[in-house]
């Protein structure tokens, strides 16, 4: 059984200790969900485990053959390569085997008389068999298809950021390493791809560590939860739901233990104030115990909840109205005669196919895109805040508190109380020592949290959220969900996070592409369940219809008198050799299958062989049907 053992793993970043002397073991088949607040060091821990971080200290112990695959948040891919070549460009053994075979095949094809070329080709072919590399290409195609990457000849440099991540995900999945490290793998995936990925990972043969905000995903995939908090790693058995219950028990136990320590400290402090002296060994031990209590009395550190208690401006009856809205971008239809009336206090969730135009709709509402035709009207009292997928440019050398002070030195909360920027930062998990920190020193998630805080400080009454779950930690998302539930305004959210949409939306717009937009009421997971049920019912109905039609045809045939009594002479000759004809065709089909395995990298050859195989299958089907007919009259 392949395992990884880690001893004393430590990482500091400036004044902050991300993790301190961590010890853990990763066993085969472990499915670990790694969670923690933004900036707690989740990505740094993955970097250390993968060997990418050379500044951390400690020992990582594995066998020499132990392999690790790592999907980073920004995969490094060569822009000049095609998608397929990029997937096979890694250093894994299977990739090297395929590249060696392709090179040997090319050389042998150019010089078939060269004995050295033949020897190299034969050896490369043998290695393909040993490493089971023939299936790698078809596996990649399957994975790319499930991740909605359909043109594997496209250059990487032409891809969007989300498409690049999906190519990176395909690259690490096809490696099938002993340990798979995935940093936010569900970002930029639609719900069909997320559903496929969680099923794929649930049956993965190796071990897995995944950083994700998707709580439904963790429930389906994880059998352990690791929480990184204040430099310590807490381990919990089970999925996310199990973690929530177990953490509550742990935290309450620590609070109770801290309370007992405080009570004992108070008692011993009173004794010390009476002027206790070390007149005996017993009294000296008690003084020593008091000094130990003094050092530990207030050392308990707990993750705080992010408290978003900001006020907002009044919202009138008119919010957003669109009539006969039409929009196309680069020849693609986004909206087609689209109509919607958005009411005050509505909670609208937008999901659907990637690239279908969800963000474009938000851009139209925010005034960043103009309609080709139609009308959009924004109410006079609307004060809009737009949380975009990409954070607005922030001067990296600006300090945290200065960035927010551009909005104002203080804001008003929902109860009318004034809150200073410094206090607001602390509520958003930015402790005092971080207020003067340069923004470039923040983690990506901390920058996104700061950006969200700046938007909410403007006290909007209409909130547009574009994939907010991509970069915010679970703790922030939980409180954002609570904030939205109490928000006296309208919220429109684009997301593929099923859990988040269930919490923040009760009216759904589903983008199917080409301007087709479905509208549904209720929870997002109910919509998905109904969609799957409808698809299943459609398949069942189609099968039943086909069966009934076949039965009806059979009945009609049986009701007709048979005119034919026996085979003609020509049919007797045909019947005598038809079985051997079928055997011969099946033998040809088997040979073509072998040739396809031997030409796994020659796409043109594969296409030609596939065409031959399809023709043979059709011919075999016809021969079998003919045999069934002839055998009915054979004597």
Secondary structure, DSSP 8 states (H G I E B T S, - for coil): ---EEEEEEEEEETTEEEEEEEEEEE-TT-EEEEE--TTSSHHHHHHHHHT--SS-EEEEE--TT--EEEE-SS----TTSBHHHHHT-SSSHHHHHHHHHHHHHHHHHH-TT-HHHHHHHHHHHHHHHHTT-HHHHHHHHHHHHHTT---TTSBGGGS-HHHHHHHHHHHHHHH--SEEEEESTTTT--HHHHHHHHHHHHT-SSEEEEE-S-HHHHHHH-SEEEEEETBEEEEEESSHHHHHHHHHHHHHHHHHHHHHHHHHHHHHHHHHHTT----SHHHHHHHHHHHHHHHHTT-----------B------S--EEEEEEEEEETTEEEEEEEEEEE-TT-EEEEEESTTSSHHHHHHHHTTSS--SEEEEEE-TT--EEEE-SS-----TTSBHHHHHHTT-SEEEBTTS-EEEHHHHHHHTT--GGGTTSBGGGS-HHHHHHHHHHHHHHT--SEEEEESGGGTS-HHHHHHHHHHHHH-SSEEEEE---HHHHHHH-SEEEEEEETTEEEEEES-HHHHHHHHHHHHHHHHHHHHHHHHHHHHHHHHHHHHS-----S--HHHHHHHHHHHHHHHHHHHHHHHHHHHHHHTTT-HHHHHHHHHHHHHHHHHHHHHHHHHHHHHTT--
